[in-house]
Amino acid sequence: MRTADFDYHLPPELIAQQPPERRGDSRMLVIHRDSGRIEHRQFRDFPDYTRPGDLLVLNDTRVAPARFFSDDGRIELLKTGALSATRWQCLVKPGKRMRPGHSVTVAGVTGIVREIVDETGERIIDFDGEIDAEIHGHLALPPYIERPDAPADRDRYQTVFARETGAVAAPTAGLHFTPEMLASLPHTFVTLHVGIGTFRPVQVDDVASHHMHREQYSLGPIAADAINAAHRVVAIGTTVVRVLEHCAALEGGRPLAPRSGGTDIFIYPPYTFRAVGALLTNFHLPKSTLLMLVSALAGKDLIMEAYARAVEQRYRFFSYGDCMLIV
């Protein structure tokens, strides 16, 4: 398959810049894989599509404030990893000001660039003290949200069940859930710390030539037991799909064993799903690996038809936008 096969036209005004006024007040496009039927519903109707024996699996990663600015305002840093409390791995802008040996001061703490990671352009920076991310860090909202982060984003760009800090970006399908809806449905949690690679475009023509970024995950024993006992697994978000299908590939299917580590699984058509039976997800960028993943589950032609209808019906797209349920 070609990357261009996953392109579609999206009017810029359909990209959601703010969350809905209340969590859960989103539209939900429903795709029935067996019949090809497409419905237009509301997220509050989500429980109507669950059935006895279903288990929701959600990603409980917590988004860390990962964007920092130098005290003089000239340098922006995106913390992509921590080798220690004072040694960071960062993407930086502008890169020409942050070559090895150059310094940057954030919140009165000075850092020195030690090296540049060739494959990614990330910098390894040693600071002479610790920086309190909760005070001095900003949420790294996706680049298609064309505004600075606001205090309200600390709540709304975080799921109500977030527990394990480590993500750069939110697992956005989970943003729709309120505590009340979650409490009414059987569920369990896995963890996948969403990395900056989720924003990186596919830069090759042949889909099979693309190499996925690696992200850290954990599937605990309680979750594994619940998943193995479920009749149907409903993944809440593509990050959950990647954890479960990675683990299922290692096991040859269900039952799954508790595991943790890194995954760079890349799911695109054709693909045989071993663990996931249904998926709730947001709408994804043109030519993105996430659009390829949902196309593997529902079929590329049906997904592209659904996206065309979503544009026609003026759905709100991407992180703070509406959602899609594939059953």
N, C-alpha and C positions, 0 to 999 in steps of 0.2 A: 504494500500500500504506500501511497505517496502522502506526504504531509499536506499537500495542497488539497487532498480529498476531504480534509477536515476543516476547511475554511467556510465561513458564512459571513453574511453582511449584518453588522450590528450598528444601528444608529447610536452615536455617542450619548445621547440624552437618556438612553435606557440603562446606562451603567449607574447603579445605585451609589450615591455619594454619602447617604446617611442611612442608618437602620430604620425600620418602621417605628412608628411612635411607641408601640408596645411590642414586646418580645412575643413572637408567635403570630403577629398580624400580617402574615404573608400569604401570597397566592401559592397554589401547588398544582403543577401540571402533572397529570398521571398518565403513564404509558403502560398499556397492557401488552406484554410481549406475545401472548398466545394469539390474540386477535388483531393486534396492531391498532387497537382503539386508543384514542387520546382524549382525556377529560380535562376540564378546567375546574379546579376546586380551590378550597382554602386549606391552609395548613391545619387549622382546627379540625378538619375532617380526617386527618391522618389515622386516628384509631379505627375508623371505619374500614380501613384496608388491612388491618391485622386480623389474625385468626388464631384459634387455639393451637398451642404448640410453637407459636412464634417467639423469637427472642430478639430484642433489639440489642445491638452491640455498638457502643459509643466510644469515642476517643476522649479520654480524660486529661489530655495534655493541657497545660496552662501556658498562655502566651506571655513571654517575658518582655519587659521594656528593653528593646534591643537596639534602638536608634539613639545615638549620642551626637552632640555637637561640641566642637572645641570652644574654649572660652572666648576666643576672638571671633567666633562665628564663621570661620573660613573653611573648616573641615567638617565633613559629616562622616560618621562611622556607623556601620551596621555590624553589630557583634553577632557572628555566626557560630562561635564556639568559644569555650574557655578551657585552655590547657591547665590553668590554675586560676586562683582568685585575681592575680595580677598579670597574667599572661593571656591575652585575648587573640582570637582569630577574627579578623574584621574585613569587610569590604569597605572601601573608602572612596570619597569624592572630595576634591579632584585627586586622582591618583598621582599626578605629577608632583604634588606637594608632599607625598608620603612615600618617598623612596627609602631604602635601607639607610639608617643613620639619622633620618629626619625625626623631629619630635613633634608631639601634639600635647596640649594641656586640656584636660576635661575636668571640670569641677575642682580646679586647683591641683589636680594630680597629673604629673607629667609622664608620658609614655614615649618610648623610642621604638621605631620600626626596626625589627631585627632581620626579617626576610620577607620575600614575596613568594607566595605559592604559585608556581608557574601555570598550573592548569586552570586555576580559578581567578588569579589576580588578588586573592585575599592576602592581607598583611598579618604577620605575627608581630604583636606589639607588647612590649614589656612596660608595665606601669610601675611607678615607685610607691604606690599605695593602692588601696581598694577604693572603688567608686560605687556608691550606693545607687543601684539601678532604679529602685523605686522612687528615689528623689530626683535623680538627674537623667534617667532614661525616658525615652518616648516609645510608644508603640509604633512598630514599623508597618503602618497601614500599606496595603498594596499600592503600587504606582498608579493604578487606574482610579484610585480615590484621590482626587486632585485637591486636597486640602491638608493642612497639618492635623495631627491628632488632637483631640479635644478631651477634657476631663471625662465627658460622658463615654468616650470610647473605652476607658479603663473597665467599665462594666459591660458595654454592649459588644465589644470585640473580644468577649470571653464567654465561654459557655457557663451555664449555671452549675455544671458539675465538674468544672476544671479543678484538677488536683495536683498534677505532676508538672512543675515548671520546667520548661525546656524548649518550647516552640518559638519560632520567629513569626509564624503566621497562624491564624486560628483555623481549627477544623470547622469550616463554616456551616456545614449541614446541621451541626449541633447547636448553632446559635438560635434556631427557631424554638427550641424546647423550653418550656416553663417548668418549674419544679412540680407543679400540679399535674401536667400531662405526663411527665416522666414517671411520677409515682404511680400512675394508673396503668402502666404497661410493664411487662416483664423485661428486664434489661440487665446488662452487665457491661463491664468496661475493659478496654485494652488501652495501651498508650502508644502513640507514635508522635514523636516530636517533629512537627512540620518544619522543614528547612527552607532556606532561601531558594533552593532549586525549584520550588513549586512555582516561582515567578519566571523562571528562565524559559525562553521560547525554544522550540525544537528548531535547530539550525541546519538540519540535513533534509534532503529531498526524500530519501528512502526511510520510511518509518523504522524499519528494522535496524538501521544503522545508528539510531539514537541511543545514547547511554544515559540511564537515569542516575540522578543524585542518590546518595545513600543517606538513610534516615534511621535513627535509633528507635526501637520498638520494644514492647514488653507484653507478653501474653501470660498472665498469672494462672495458677492452678484453679482458683475458683471460677474464673472466666472460662478456662478450657473445659472444665466439667459441665458448666451450664451450656456452652456451645455444643458440646458433644451430645447432650441430652435433648437439644432443641429439634423440633420438626423442621422449622425453617429459620434461617438466620437472616435478619433484616439489618444490613449494614447501614449505619448512619454516617455517611460520608465516604469519599474515596480513600481516605487514609485508613479507615477500618478495613476496607476491601484489600488494601495492599498488605496489611498485617495478616489477615486471615488467609489470603491466597498464598502469601509467602510461606506461612506455616503449613498449609495444606500441601503445597508442592513438596516440602521436605518430608512430609509424612505419607505422601501418595494419596491424600484425601483425609476425610474424617475417619476416626477420632483424631483430634489435635492434642499435642502434648504441650505443656507449659514451656515457653521459650522466651529468650530475650537476646537482643543483638542488633545487627544492622540489616536493612533490606534495601535493595535497589531494583526490586521487581518492576518490570515494565509490562503492563497489560494493554494489549491492543488486538484488534480483530485479525484472524480468528483466535479465540481463546476459550478453553473449557473451564468453567468455574467449578471448583471442588468444594467450596465452603459457603459461599454467599448465594442466597436465594432471592433476595430483593434488596433494593438500594434507594435510600433517600439522599439526594445530593442537590447542590446548587447548580446554577448554569455556569459553564466554563468558557474560557477564552478560546477564540478560534485557533485552530492548529495546535492546541495544547495536548500534553500527555493525558490530562484528565478527561478531555473530550474523547480521546481515543479509548480510554478505559470504559466510559459509559457506552460507547459504541460497541465495544466487545460484549457487553452484557445485553443490550437491547437490539443490536444490529445498526450498522452505520446509516442505512437509508431511513430507518424509522427515527433514529435520533436526529438526523438532519431535518426530517419533516417536522418533528416536534419543535426543534429550535426555530424553524421558519414560522410555525404557528405562534410560538412564544413572542417572537418579534412582532408579528401581526397583531397580537392581542396586548401588546405593550407591557409585557412582564418586565420586572426589574432584574437586572443581571448582576452576577458575580457576588462578592463576599457578603454585602449587606442586602442582597436582592432576594428574589423569590426562590422557590425550590421545585424540584422534580422528583416524583416517586416512580420508580421502575419496578413493576410487579410481574 
